[in-house]
Amino acid sequence: MEEKGDLNEMLGEDEAAMVEDDVEPSQDIAGESVSEETNDMGLIEEDFSFTEGQQDQPAVADGLEELLADVELEVIIELGRTRKALRDIYDLKIGTIVELDKQAREPIDILVNNSPVARGEVMVFEDALAVRVTEILTPAELVKKN
């Protein structure tokens, strides 16, 4: 401690301050200075804003697609909807016809986790009902539907 005080006396306070000012700020790989402002917890705050050209890069990180590939989602094929009073539900029996809000040739909705993502048409495939996807909704349509 005594040596530091002696150094400050020999250099003078102004020169000691200049030596501290000569320390270069940290720089990132691109050579831009990095903000080193600290908050109450002692963490370094940095600006993670996009530089020119980064906005066009895909948002999916390498390997993330593979990681999420096996995640199961609920897929609902919605032929149509209707509203019924409870007494009408109690009156249901085998052979009762329930009318829906869609026409026979109208596209049906394909929902993933209760959000519409596509439309399609009903088909019979090897003695089973199936849906052929005829339209995938755009992001703007997805926002409008939700």
N, C-alpha and C positions, 0 to 999 in steps of 0.2 A: 504494500500500500504506500509505503514511504517513497518507493522508486517512482510511482506514478505522479505523486505530488512534486517530486524533484523534476521530472520531465516537463510537467506543465509550467513550472517556474522557469526552466531553461528556455522553453519555446515561447512562453508568454501565452496568455489566454486566447488571443486572437488567432495565433498560429495553431493552437491545439484544436480550436473550433474548425479551422480550415481543414485539418487532417481528418476530422470526423466527417466533414462535408464531402471529402474526396471519395468516400466509399460509394461505389456504384450501386444503383438499385438492381434488384434481381431481374433477370430477363427470362422470357420463355424461349422455346425453340425457334420461333419466328423472329426473335430479337426484339420483341416489344416488351416494355417494362411491365412487370407484374405487380399488382397492388398488394401491399403487405399490411394493410390496415387491420388491426386486430380488434375483435369485439370483446365483451366482458369475459368470455370463456377462454380467451387466448387462441382462438382459431383464426386462420388466415382467410380473409375474404378475397375472392378472385372474380373477375368478370368472365362469364362463360357465354357471352353473346356470340352469335354467328359472324364469321368473317365472310367476305364476298365469295360466293360459289358454294358455301357449305349448305345453304338452304335447299339446294337441288339434290343433295345426297339422300339415299334412302334412310328412313328413321330406324329400320330394323338393324340391330347390331349383328356382327358375325356370330353365328352359332345360336342366336336367340330364336330364330325360326325353327331350328331343329329341336331346341329345348321345349318349345311350346307345341310342337307338332302332335304330341300325344295327349294334349289337354282335351278332355271331353266337354262338349257344349250341347245344350238342349236344342234340338231342331224340331220345329213345329210346322207342319203343313196344314194351313188353314183353308178349308174349303169355303167357309163362310160363317156367319154368326147370326144369332137371333136372340130375342129376349122373350121370356115366357114367365107368366105368373106362376107362383108356387102350385096353385091348384091344377094348372095345365101340366106341370111336371108330374104331379101325383097321378094324373090321368093317362100318362104314357103307358102303352102296352105294345106287345109285338105286332108289327105291321103299321104302327102309327107313322105318318109322314110328317117330318119337321121341315118346314120351309126355311131356307137360308136367305141372306141378303144379297147373294150373287146370282147372276144369270148362268146358264149351263155352259156357255162357251167363254165366259169371262176368265181371265187369268187368276190363278189362286196365289195366295201369299206364302212365302217361305220365310219363317222367322227363326232367328238364332238368338237364344236367351231373351225371348219375347220382343226382339227388335226386328222389323222387316229388313231383309237384305236382298231378296230376289223375288221374282214371280215365275210361274211356270204353268204347265198344263198337265192334267191328269191323264195317265196312260195305263194300259194293262200290259205288264211285262212278265211273261212266263207264269200266267195265272195269278199274278199279284198286282196290286195297285202300285203305281210308281208315279213320279213327277219328273217331267222334262223341264229343265231350267230354260226359260226363253228370254229372261231379262235379269240383269244384275243392276241393282239400284246404284246410282252415283252417290258420292258423298253428300252432295247438296240435297238430293232426294231423301237420303237417310236422316239428315238433320231435320228436314221438313216433316217427315213422318213421325219423329219422336217428339 
